[in-house]
C-alpha cells in the first residue's frame, strides 16, 4: 500500500489563487469597457434614448430616439444637454429650467 506524503496546499494558497482570478477578471472587464468606448459614469439615458426636461421644473425623462418629447417636456437646448449624472449640464439643470415660452429661468424652489 502506498501513501502520499505530499503536503496539501493550505486554504491560504487556494484563496490567493481565487483572489488573483477575481482581480484578473475585474481588470479584464475594465479593460474591455475602456476599449469599447464604454464610460464608467452613469449615463442620463440608455442606448437609443435622449434626455428631455419637464417644462417649469427640474424633472426629466428619456425618450426613444426618433420620437418627439411627450406633452409637458422639451428637448434640452443644443450644446447644453447633460450626458452623465453629475456632469456640468446635469448640475446646471438642477437649478435651472425652461418655461412655457422657451426661456431658460431659475428653477422654482421645491
N, C-alpha and C positions, 0 to 999 in steps of 0.2 A: 504494500500500500504506500502510495506516495503522498506526501503532504506538501502543501505550498507554503514556503517560508517567506513569500513576498509580503512586504508591508503594504497594506491598503492605503490609498490616498485618504487624507483626512477630509472632513467636510469643508474645511477652510480652502483647500485646493479646489475642490469641486465648486464651492461658492465663488471663488476667484474666477474660475472659468466662466461661470454664468454671468458674473458681473462684467467681464470683458465682452461677452457676447451681447449683453444688453447695451453696453456703451457702443459697441460696433454697429448694432442695428440703429441706434439713435443717430449716430454720426452719418450713417448711410442715408437715413431719412432726411436729415437736414441738408445734406449734400444734394440729394435728388430734388428737393424743393428749390434750392438755390439754382440748380442747373436748368430747371424747367420754368424758371421765372416766377414761381410762386412766392408770395410775400408771407412773412411770418406775422404780419399785422392783421387785425380783424377788418375785413372789408365791410363797407357800408351795405352792400348788396351782394347777392350771389351772382354767379356767372349767368349771363343772359338777361341781367336786370340793370336798371339805373335808379338812382335815388331821386325822390321828389319830396317837396316840403309842403306842409299844411299852410294854407293862407292864414295869416294873422296869428300864428303860433310857432313854437319851435319843434312841433311834431313832424314826423316824416314817414315815408313808406318806400317800398321798392316796387317798380313797375317793370313788367316784361318788355324787353327791347322791342321796338316797333309799335308799341301801344301808347296811346295818349294818357296823361295823368288823369285819375278819376276826378270827379267834381269836388272842388274844395282844395285841390292840390295843384301845385305848379312845378315846373322844372326849375332847378337852380340856375341862376344867371351864368352864362358862359364864362369859364375861367374861375368860377367860384364854387365849383362842385366838390363836396367832400368825397374823398375816396376811401379813407380808412378812419376807423374810430380814433378820435383824439388828434387827428391831423389839424393843420392850420384852419381849414374851412369848417371842419366839424366844430371846432372851438368857437369860431366866429358866429356860426349859425345857432349856437346855443344861446346867444344874447341878441340876435337879430332875426328878423323875419321879413316877409314880403306881404304888403297889404293888398286890398282888393284892386287898387289902381296899378299895382305892379311896382310900387316904390319900396326900396329897402328901408326899414324902420327898426328902431329898438324894439325888442320883443317885450310884450306886456309882462309885468311881474306875475308869477304864478303862485 
